[in-house]
Amino acid sequence: MQPGKLIKIKQVVLYTALTEDAAECFQCKKLLDDNKIKYTLLHYGDESTHQQNFDALSTWSWGGDFRQVKFTKFPIIHWTEYYDDYERYMEVAVGLEELQASNLIKNASLVS
């Protein structure tokens, strides 16, 4: 079933870490900031905690098709989209390329 019109985006969270992926984390943060998107920043600087965080996130279901995503690296950006037919979809982007192509950036004005 296709969702109706997207009316708002809420609960944007950016998961980051200071690792070899730090440059991409910074670029994702800059993209969110440049688009004036309000978000919660969760920083996992201790590499010993990374795998347990990936494992926990990988148990969630994402998107309208409730797909499973196996997370293996930061950055991870997730948000909730609300449609006019009251359906709700959790969306996720992993890394800069997916974020740039996402509904979150394309519809930044709908973030509340």
TORKOL-4160 file (C-alpha; in steps of 0.2 Angstrom, whole numbers, padded with zeros to 4 digits, m for minus):
112
<pt num="1" X="0000" Y="0000" Z="0000"/>
<pt num="2" X="0007" Y="0017" Z="m0005"/>
<pt num="3" X="0007" Y="0031" Z="0008"/>
<pt num="4" X="m0003" Y="0047" Z="0006"/>
<pt num="5" X="0005" Y="0064" Z="0006"/>
<pt num="6" X="0020" Y="0067" Z="0017"/>
<pt num="7" X="0014" Y="0080" Z="0030"/>
<pt num="8" X="0028" Y="0080" Z="0043"/>
<pt num="9" X="0045" Y="0073" Z="0048"/>
<pt num="10" X="0049" Y="0071" Z="0066"/>
<pt num="11" X="0062" Y="0063" Z="0078"/>
<pt num="12" X="0078" Y="0065" Z="0068"/>
<pt num="13" X="0093" Y="0056" Z="0076"/>
<pt num="14" X="0111" Y="0056" Z="0070"/>
<pt num="15" X="0122" Y="0043" Z="0077"/>
<pt num="16" X="0140" Y="0047" Z="0075"/>
<pt num="17" X="0157" Y="0040" Z="0080"/>
<pt num="18" X="0175" Y="0047" Z="0080"/>
<pt num="19" X="0183" Y="0033" Z="0069"/>
<pt num="20" X="0189" Y="0031" Z="0051"/>
<pt num="21" X="0171" Y="0036" Z="0047"/>
<pt num="22" X="0173" Y="0053" Z="0056"/>
<pt num="23" X="0174" Y="0063" Z="0040"/>
<pt num="24" X="0157" Y="0056" Z="0033"/>
<pt num="25" X="0150" Y="0059" Z="0050"/>
<pt num="26" X="0155" Y="0077" Z="0049"/>
<pt num="27" X="0148" Y="0079" Z="0032"/>
<pt num="28" X="0131" Y="0072" Z="0037"/>
<pt num="29" X="0130" Y="0084" Z="0052"/>
<pt num="30" X="0135" Y="0098" Z="0040"/>
<pt num="31" X="0121" Y="0093" Z="0028"/>
<pt num="32" X="0108" Y="0093" Z="0042"/>
<pt num="33" X="0114" Y="0109" Z="0049"/>
<pt num="34" X="0115" Y="0117" Z="0032"/>
<pt num="35" X="0096" Y="0112" Z="0029"/>
<pt num="36" X="0092" Y="0119" Z="0046"/>
<pt num="37" X="0085" Y="0102" Z="0051"/>
<pt num="38" X="0083" Y="0099" Z="0070"/>
<pt num="39" X="0090" Y="0083" Z="0076"/>
<pt num="40" X="0097" Y="0074" Z="0091"/>
<pt num="41" X="0115" Y="0070" Z="0090"/>
<pt num="42" X="0121" Y="0053" Z="0098"/>
<pt num="43" X="0139" Y="0051" Z="0098"/>
<pt num="44" X="0148" Y="0035" Z="0102"/>
<pt num="45" X="0166" Y="0039" Z="0103"/>
<pt num="46" X="0171" Y="0023" Z="0113"/>
<pt num="47" X="0174" Y="0010" Z="0099"/>
<pt num="48" X="0171" Y="m0004" Z="0112"/>
<pt num="49" X="0152" Y="0001" Z="0112"/>
<pt num="50" X="0150" Y="0001" Z="0093"/>
<pt num="51" X="0146" Y="m0017" Z="0090"/>
<pt num="52" X="0132" Y="m0018" Z="0103"/>
<pt num="53" X="0124" Y="m0002" Z="0096"/>
<pt num="54" X="0124" Y="m0009" Z="0079"/>
<pt num="55" X="0117" Y="m0026" Z="0085"/>
<pt num="56" X="0103" Y="m0017" Z="0095"/>
<pt num="57" X="0098" Y="m0006" Z="0080"/>
<pt num="58" X="0099" Y="m0021" Z="0068"/>
<pt num="59" X="0084" Y="m0029" Z="0078"/>
<pt num="60" X="0073" Y="m0014" Z="0073"/>
<pt num="61" X="0062" Y="m0014" Z="0057"/>
<pt num="62" X="0063" Y="0001" Z="0046"/>
<pt num="63" X="0052" Y="0009" Z="0032"/>
<pt num="64" X="0035" Y="0005" Z="0025"/>
<pt num="65" X="0040" Y="m0013" Z="0021"/>
<pt num="66" X="0047" Y="m0016" Z="0039"/>
<pt num="67" X="0064" Y="m0022" Z="0031"/>
<pt num="68" X="0078" Y="m0027" Z="0042"/>
<pt num="69" X="0095" Y="m0017" Z="0040"/>
<pt num="70" X="0111" Y="m0024" Z="0046"/>
<pt num="71" X="0121" Y="m0009" Z="0053"/>
<pt num="72" X="0140" Y="m0010" Z="0053"/>
<pt num="73" X="0146" Y="0008" Z="0053"/>
<pt num="74" X="0142" Y="0026" Z="0057"/>
<pt num="75" X="0135" Y="0038" Z="0053"/>
<pt num="76" X="0117" Y="0032" Z="0054"/>
<pt num="77" X="0102" Y="0044" Z="0052"/>
<pt num="78" X="0084" Y="0039" Z="0056"/>
<pt num="79" X="0068" Y="0049" Z="0057"/>
<pt num="80" X="0049" Y="0046" Z="0056"/>
<pt num="81" X="0038" Y="0052" Z="0042"/>
<pt num="82" X="0020" Y="0056" Z="0045"/>
<pt num="83" X="0007" Y="0055" Z="0030"/>
<pt num="84" X="m0010" Y="0062" Z="0028"/>
<pt num="85" X="m0018" Y="0045" Z="0029"/>
<pt num="86" X="m0010" Y="0043" Z="0046"/>
<pt num="87" X="0002" Y="0030" Z="0041"/>
<pt num="88" X="0019" Y="0031" Z="0049"/>
<pt num="89" X="0035" Y="0025" Z="0042"/>
<pt num="90" X="0052" Y="0025" Z="0050"/>
<pt num="91" X="0066" Y="0029" Z="0038"/>
<pt num="92" X="0084" Y="0027" Z="0039"/>
<pt num="93" X="0100" Y="0033" Z="0029"/>
<pt num="94" X="0117" Y="0026" Z="0032"/>
<pt num="95" X="0130" Y="0038" Z="0026"/>
<pt num="96" X="0131" Y="0054" Z="0016"/>
<pt num="97" X="0125" Y="0047" Z="m0001"/>
<pt num="98" X="0109" Y="0040" Z="0005"/>
<pt num="99" X="0106" Y="0055" Z="0016"/>
<pt num="100" X="0107" Y="0067" Z="0001"/>
<pt num="101" X="0095" Y="0057" Z="m0009"/>
<pt num="102" X="0082" Y="0055" Z="0006"/>
<pt num="103" X="0065" Y="0062" Z="0009"/>
<pt num="104" X="0073" Y="0070" Z="0025"/>
<pt num="105" X="0084" Y="0082" Z="0014"/>
<pt num="106" X="0071" Y="0084" Z="0000"/>
<pt num="107" X="0057" Y="0089" Z="0012"/>
<pt num="108" X="0068" Y="0098" Z="0025"/>
<pt num="109" X="0054" Y="0111" Z="0027"/>
<pt num="110" X="0043" Y="0097" Z="0034"/>
<pt num="111" X="0054" Y="0093" Z="0049"/>
<pt num="112" X="0047" Y="0099" Z="0066"/>
